[in-house]
């Protein structure tokens, strides 16, 4: 899956149980990540956590996700892109190396916060009205803000409002 080297099949094997067991500890794979790094997911300091994500201070969480979801085969694309970056534009290679630990985790967390809140509303999927253009451009592309539809309406829904 792009620059992070995560394997799409492995991601699906983690994501489908999330649909089946949403919000259930020990069954929903998302809960494992939320519990392992709970201060970043449960706390009220979302702006602070976003800034720390952008500064790369939560690289340990990105590293955990990559280890869970990457396979040797899935590293081929990132290696090819990195090699081309070194040849064509060395500064691009630096940006490429940093991107999973800065941009990817930031977008992941911002998007996830708009989908579920496993602490305050376990088992719920947020519904939302169409977000602003900048949110759709930076971290909610491809109608990802329609997450309740993605879950097929099978789970309880709770309206989401941006802070």
GIWOZI-V360625 format. One record per pair of residues at least 4 apart in sequence whose ideal C-beta (glycine too) atoms are under 7 Angstrom apart, sorted by the first residue. I is the first residue (numbers start at 1). GAP is how many residues later the second one is. Records with the same first field share a line. If there is no record, write none. Layout:
BEGIN
I = GAP, GAP
END
This chain:
BEGIN
1 = 5, 7, 10
3 = 75, 78, 93, 96, 97, 101
4 = 62, 96, 100
5 = 61, 65, 69, 70, 73
6 = 5, 60, 63, 64, 68
7 = 4, 62, 63, 64, 66, 67
8 = 4
9 = 4
10 = 4, 59, 61
11 = 4, 58
12 = 4
14 = 4, 15, 55
15 = 4
16 = 4
17 = 4, 10, 11, 12
18 = 4, 10, 11, 12
19 = 132
21 = 6, 7
22 = 6, 101, 103, 133
23 = 5, 93, 95, 99, 100
24 = 4
25 = 6
30 = 4, 88
31 = 4, 87
32 = 4
33 = 4
34 = 4, 7, 84
36 = 28
37 = 4, 24
38 = 4
39 = 4
40 = 9, 18, 21
41 = 78
42 = 77
45 = 4
46 = 4, 67, 117
47 = 4
48 = 4
49 = 4, 60
50 = 4, 56, 59, 60
51 = 4
52 = 5, 6
53 = 5, 52, 53, 56
54 = 48, 52
56 = 42, 45, 46
58 = 4, 47
59 = 4, 42
60 = 4
61 = 4, 44
62 = 4, 38, 39, 42, 43
63 = 4
64 = 4
65 = 4
66 = 4, 34
70 = 4, 5
75 = 4
76 = 4
77 = 4
78 = 4
79 = 4
80 = 4
81 = 4, 15
82 = 4, 11, 14
83 = 4
84 = 4
85 = 4, 7, 8, 11
86 = 4, 7
88 = 4
91 = 4
92 = 4
93 = 4
94 = 4
95 = 4
98 = 4
99 = 4, 5
100 = 4
101 = 4
102 = 4
103 = 4
104 = 4
105 = 4
106 = 4
107 = 4, 31, 32
108 = 4
109 = 4
110 = 29
111 = 4, 28, 29, 33
112 = 4
114 = 12, 14, 26, 31, 46
115 = 10, 11, 32
116 = 8, 9, 10
117 = 4
118 = 4
121 = 37
123 = 32, 33
124 = 31, 32, 33, 34
125 = 22, 23, 26, 30, 32
126 = 21, 22, 32, 34
127 = 21, 30, 32, 33
128 = 17, 32
130 = 15
131 = 4, 5, 9, 14
133 = 4
134 = 4
135 = 4, 5
136 = 4, 5, 9
137 = 4
140 = 4, 5
146 = 4
147 = 4
148 = 5, 9
151 = 4
END
